[in-house]
């Protein structure tokens, strides 16, 4: 079975992408910090790796066209927050770094609090705090 899991995404401007994810406190994978063809970050306590590649390079190894994120959602990446305040903080950092909020921070269903933003390349991210003590029972 696989030992690790990586997410690979295209980027229009690798420098802008690297700066954005540093600004929202993703941990840069220092092994690739000076690599001109890749930006790499660790996400969460389990150190999921998210790699970004220039669009032409990404297309060369994905064997497919790059999704037009202005017309549709390719995927939704979800980030676990430890509190509603952490959701708000990440939303503010993301907007300050150039993201567009597609869902304002707020409560949902009485037990979740979250927001959604699109990064500079249009990839969609969801930040969610879940209070399982308030989750409705089936």
C-alpha positions as CSV (number, residue, x, y, z in Angstrom):
1,X,0.0,0.0,0.0
2,X,1.1,3.6,-0.5
3,X,3.2,5.2,2.2
4,X,2.5,8.8,1.2
5,X,-0.1,10.8,-0.7
6,X,0.7,13.9,-2.8
7,X,-1.6,16.4,-4.4
8,X,-0.3,18.0,-7.7
9,X,-1.8,21.1,-9.1
10,X,-1.0,23.5,-12.0
11,X,0.0,27.1,-11.4
12,X,0.0,30.0,-13.8
13,X,2.7,31.9,-11.9
14,X,4.8,29.7,-9.6
15,X,6.3,32.7,-7.7
16,X,2.8,34.1,-7.0
17,X,1.6,30.7,-6.0
18,X,4.6,30.2,-3.6
19,X,4.1,33.6,-2.1
20,X,0.3,33.0,-1.6
21,X,0.7,29.7,0.3
22,X,3.5,31.1,2.4
23,X,1.3,34.0,3.3
24,X,-1.5,31.7,4.6
25,X,1.0,29.8,6.6
26,X,1.3,26.5,4.7
27,X,4.7,25.0,5.6
28,X,7.0,25.1,2.6
29,X,8.8,21.9,1.7
30,X,12.3,23.2,2.0
31,X,13.6,20.4,-0.2
32,X,12.1,22.2,-3.1
33,X,12.2,25.9,-2.0
34,X,14.6,26.9,-4.7
35,X,13.2,24.7,-7.4
36,X,12.2,26.9,-10.4
37,X,9.7,24.2,-11.7
38,X,7.9,23.3,-8.5
39,X,6.5,24.8,-5.3
40,X,5.8,22.3,-2.5
41,X,4.0,22.6,0.8
42,X,3.0,20.5,3.8
43,X,-0.6,20.8,5.0
44,X,-1.9,19.7,8.4
45,X,-0.6,17.5,11.1
46,X,-0.2,14.6,8.8
47,X,2.0,16.5,6.4
48,X,0.0,16.0,3.2
49,X,2.1,17.3,0.4
50,X,0.7,19.8,-2.1
51,X,2.9,20.4,-5.1
52,X,2.4,23.1,-7.7
53,X,3.9,23.0,-11.2
54,X,3.9,25.5,-14.1
55,X,0.9,24.8,-16.3
56,X,2.9,23.6,-19.3
57,X,4.9,21.1,-17.1
58,X,1.8,19.9,-15.3
59,X,0.0,19.3,-18.7
60,X,3.0,17.4,-20.0
61,X,2.8,14.7,-17.2
62,X,-1.0,14.8,-16.6
63,X,-1.8,13.8,-20.1
64,X,-4.8,16.0,-20.2
65,X,-6.0,19.6,-20.6
66,X,-5.9,21.8,-17.5
67,X,-9.3,22.5,-16.1
68,X,-10.7,26.0,-16.5
69,X,-11.4,26.9,-12.9
70,X,-13.3,30.0,-14.0
71,X,-16.0,27.7,-15.5
72,X,-16.0,24.8,-13.1
73,X,-14.6,23.2,-9.9
74,X,-11.9,20.6,-10.5
75,X,-11.9,19.6,-6.8
76,X,-12.5,21.0,-3.4
77,X,-9.7,20.9,-0.8
78,X,-10.9,20.9,2.8
79,X,-8.8,22.1,5.7
80,X,-9.8,21.3,9.3
81,X,-9.8,24.3,11.6
82,X,-9.6,24.0,15.4
83,X,-12.0,26.9,16.0
84,X,-14.3,29.4,14.3
85,X,-11.7,32.0,15.1
86,X,-9.1,29.9,13.1
87,X,-11.5,29.8,10.2
88,X,-11.8,33.6,10.3
89,X,-8.1,34.1,10.6
90,X,-7.3,31.9,7.6
91,X,-10.1,33.6,5.5
92,X,-8.5,37.0,6.3
93,X,-5.0,35.9,5.5
94,X,-6.2,34.3,2.2
95,X,-8.0,37.5,1.1
96,X,-5.0,39.6,2.1
97,X,-2.8,37.3,0.0
98,X,-5.0,37.5,-3.1
99,X,-7.7,34.9,-2.7
100,X,-11.4,35.4,-3.5
101,X,-13.9,34.3,-1.0
102,X,-16.7,32.3,-2.6
103,X,-18.3,31.5,0.8
104,X,-18.1,34.0,3.6
105,X,-17.2,32.7,7.1
106,X,-20.3,31.5,8.9
107,X,-22.2,28.8,10.7
108,X,-23.9,25.9,8.9
109,X,-26.4,23.4,10.3
110,X,-25.8,24.5,13.9
111,X,-22.5,22.5,14.3
112,X,-20.2,23.6,11.5
113,X,-18.4,26.9,10.9
114,X,-16.5,27.5,7.7
115,X,-15.6,29.5,4.7
116,X,-14.4,28.9,1.1
117,X,-11.8,30.7,-1.0
118,X,-10.3,30.4,-4.4
119,X,-6.5,30.7,-4.6
120,X,-4.8,32.8,-7.3
121,X,-5.1,29.8,-9.8
122,X,-8.7,29.3,-9.1
123,X,-8.3,26.1,-7.0
124,X,-11.0,26.0,-4.4
125,X,-10.3,25.5,-0.7
126,X,-12.8,25.0,2.2
127,X,-11.9,25.7,5.8
128,X,-14.2,24.1,8.3
129,X,-14.5,23.8,12.1
130,X,-16.8,21.0,13.2
131,X,-18.2,20.9,16.7
132,X,-19.1,17.2,16.9
133,X,-20.8,17.7,20.3
134,X,-23.5,19.6,18.4
135,X,-23.8,17.3,15.5
136,X,-27.4,16.0,15.0
137,X,-27.7,12.3,15.9
138,X,-29.2,10.0,13.3
